[in-house]
């Protein structure tokens, strides 16, 4: 999932019962093993994202979609708050047809319900290779005792 700066996204998903592991990193781009500095230029095509491992007996993919759409503004293109650039885009990188179908269905339902004041710009695209971010980005809020 990509929903802006990955620090907050990771912190929010770690609070979800059934999320076993969350790793921040980069995906959706064209460069292998990009660095944070490279991704920040907006030239690699990567999004800051969080790769989740979860226990489907405790949390469903639909539950994760609900969290995803609650923790960011999916109506702003390439922007979340003060963070601007394609690396901060709203995107769901799906693994398999089942995830794609559920994500698309969920997005359409939110649009039909007019859950947001504007159109949802969240991309729903196949997962590409995920590159974990540098260690100092992992569990950033915990390491720096920043509440979320």
N, C-alpha and C positions, 0 to 999 in steps of 0.2 A: 504494500500500500504506500502511496506517495500522497502526502497532504501538507506540503510546506516543509519547514525545517524539521528534520527527522528527530531531533532531541525530544520535542514535545510529543510527537506521534508515538515514539517508542515508550515514553513514560505513561501515556494514556493507555496504550495497549497492554503494558505490563500489569496494569491494575485489573484487567479482565480475568475473572476466574476461568481457568481452562487454557489460557495462553501459557504455554510451557517455556517458550523462549522467544525473544525478540532481538533481532540484529539490525543495526542501522547500516546503510550502505548506499550503493549507487546502482541503478539499473535503467534500461531503456535507451542506452546510448550506443555509440559506435566505437569507443576506445576501450581496449582491454586494460584492466587494473588502473583505472583513473585515480588520481589523488583528489583530496578535498579542494585543493587550490585549482586544479584543472576543471573540476566540476563547477566551481564557483564562477568560472569565466563564462559559463553558458555555452561553450563551444564543443563540449563532448557529447551533448544530447542526452546526458543522464539526468535522472531525477533523484533527489534525495528520497530514500524510501526505507521502509522497514519490512524485513522478511520475518514472518511469524511461523512458529511451530505451535500447533494447538492440539488439544485433546478433544476430538469431536463428540466424546461422551459427556463433556462438560460445557462446551460452547460450540454453537453451530456457525457455519460460514455466514449465514444470515445475521447472526448476532454480531459478527465481526464487521459486516457491512453497515449495520446500524451504528456501531461505535465510530467507524470511519466517517460516515456522513454527519455525525454529531460533533466531531472534534475539529472540523475545519469548514471553511466556506467553499463549497464546490461550484460556486457561480463566478469566481474570479479567475480569469485566465492567466496562468503563469504568475500568480501572486497569492501570498497569504500574509495579511497584515503588512508589515514593513518590508518583508522579504519579497523581492521582485526578480523574476527570471524564470526561464523554462525549467530550471532545476527544482523550482518550488511548485511545479504544476500538480494538479489533482489528477491522480491516475490509479487505476486498479490494474495490476499486472497479474492476470489470472494464470492458473496452472490447471489446464484441462477444460473441456467443454462444459462440465457441470458448473464450475466457478464462473465461466463466462456467461452462461445462461442466467444464473442467479444474480450476478452483478447487473446485467442488462435489465432484467426484470425489476430489480430493486430500484434502479435509477429511473426507469419508466414510471413506476408507481409513485415515486417521490415527485416527479414532474406532473403527473396527473393530479396529485393531491395539492399541487402548488405549495410544497413544503418550504420552498425558498422564494425569495422575492424576484429572482431572475432565473434564466435557464441554467441547467447544470452543465458545466463544461468538462466534467470528469471524463478522462479517457478510459476506455476499457480495452486493454490490449494484451496480447500474449506476453507472458513473462519471458524476458531475455535473461542472459547471464547476470547474476547478482554478484556484486563485488563488495564484500564487507568494508565498511569505512575504517579508518585508522582507529587504533585502540582508544585513544583519548576521546573519541566521539561515543563509544559504547557506554551506555548507562550514564550519560553526561550529567543529567540532573542529580542522580544519586551521588556521583563523585563530587559534585560541587554544592551539594546540599541545597539544591534549588527546589522548592515545592512546585507541584503542578496539580 
